Amino acid sequence: MYESISVYHVDFSASSFFVSKFGVIRTFFFLPDNEVNAMSRSHPLQSQLFPPYAAALCGGAGLLLLLLALCRTAGLSDAPSRLPVGLCLVLLCALAAGLLFYEDRRPGAALFSLLPIGLALFLRALCLEHVTYDYRDFLSGWASFFRENGGWAAVALPKGNYNVPYLYFLAAISYLPVRDLYLIKLFSMLFDVLLAWGGYRLVHRLSVPGSYRPCAAFCILLLLPTVALNGAYWAQCDSIYGALCLHALSSALDRRPVGSVVLLALAFSFKLQTVFLVPLWGALWFAGRVRFRDLLLFPATYVLTIVPALFLGKPLGDILGVYFGQAAEYSDYLTLNAPSLYALIPYGAEVDTTLAARLGILAAFLFTVGILLWLLLRRDRLTDRALFTAGAAFAVGIPLLLPHMHDRYFFLADTITLCWACLDRRRGIPAAILVQIASLGAYHAYLMLRYAFPMAWGSLMLLATLIWTLFCLYQEWRHGEGGPVRRRRPPAV
């Protein structure tokens, strides 16, 4: 039945052989959802999705790409760093494949996934030498400061505008004989893998047993342009809070409220942008997925993350003032190359920045409250899919409406809509494509110092995505589509 690609009566000529031999590619792009789900249920451990010869070929190609990545590290400009960086790449490959096998338990899936894993590491190895303005002007100086001022002892000093968990990392690497640029990028690459794992868990929670979709989410997240560029090219660390948020959401939908709130608090301790997804835990609370006493773990966990800094002598005011300082530092700009609604304001137009910013904050507040009230009134019929879609709406809508947004602040929207695309191609793929194009356009503006297209276009793409997501949320509630299909646990009480 699946040996030829005649779905929808389309002749793919020369490409049909390739597609017919690679089951995952065929099922993901061509077969209807009901046929894919039927295959998964009928043959959960069969090789329909992962033919042995195709899996072996992909595994070999993945190892070859890893070897090419190691060849690239052998030519790094800092000779003492070559061997440690190469070993780290091997460990990252082993970690990615190991996590996938741990979750999926199908050797064919792990072998097949070695190809995208190897490709992801090879592309990141090509980026290791690149230095951006952010690294040159900020991260490089911070890392040098920790090396020159006693490592952990320097945590107490007023250096850097990141919260203390990231300062712990900078203090730890100050003792290693490896170039700071590589260590910072490798740390982000580690969380790229954990981000892909979080995507797997989230999609797995909402998919039928034996589905190929979680594997697709894992692999595509590793190769998503904004994820790959963020850490390996830009030396940023958005994958840290992104990974923790995906794991937190997965745990919440899997009826693990304590772990969910703890992970969310850890994400917040790294990045303030976690607040884009925090309102969803209000919906999870009145939907019975999270208890109020579980929510109290959020401030408790945050306090635990700052205790080491307090013992090292860092003033409490400096710690608590980090996020306020970040918000105030760029208060003169309505948008910093972010495709928010403020990008629609014509360049050079005279605008009352203070008034416009207040209106945006009010709009984001009303949007959040409106969604929460709508969910509250319909809490008895909220499915896991509906809650997930609400999370996507928050991740897109809040940074779209808020002022002072940066180019990277749609990272959560990038990853959540990608998971949505793997779950529901008809609804999720349009959202994922629009969000990725808009977000990637913002990356291009910073990294290339020129616009790929007017930023207003990206704003309109995100606005269209938000409207589409809200419509899909209504559809999920109205029809109850995509509810829980896997193991159930008693609701939290």
Secondary structure, 3 states (H helix, E strand, C coil): CCCCCCHHHCCCCHHHHHHHHCHHHHHHHCCCHHHHHHHHHHCCCCCCCCCHHHHHHHHHHHHHHHHHHHHHHCCCCCHHHHHHHHHHHHHHHHHHHHHHHHHHCCHHHHHHHHHHHHHHHHHHHHHCCCCCHHHHHHHHHHHHHHHHCCHHHHHHCCCCCCCHHHHHHHHHHCCCCCCHHHHHHHHHHHHHHHHHHHHHHHHHHHCCCCCCHHHHHHHHHHHCHHHHHHHHHCCCCHHHHHHHHHHHHHHHHCCCHHHHHHHHHHHHHHCHHHHHCCCHHHHHHHCCCCCHHHHCHHHHHHHHHHHHHHHCCCCHHHHHCHHHHHHHHCCCCCEEECCCHHHHCCCCCCCCHHHHHHHHHHHHHHHHHHHHHHHHHCHHHCCHHHHHHHHHHHHHHHHHHCCCEECCCCHHHHHHHHHHHHHCHHHHHHHHHHHHHHHHHHHHHHHCCCCCCCHHHHHHHHHHHHHHHHHHHHHHHHHCCCCCCCCCCCCCC
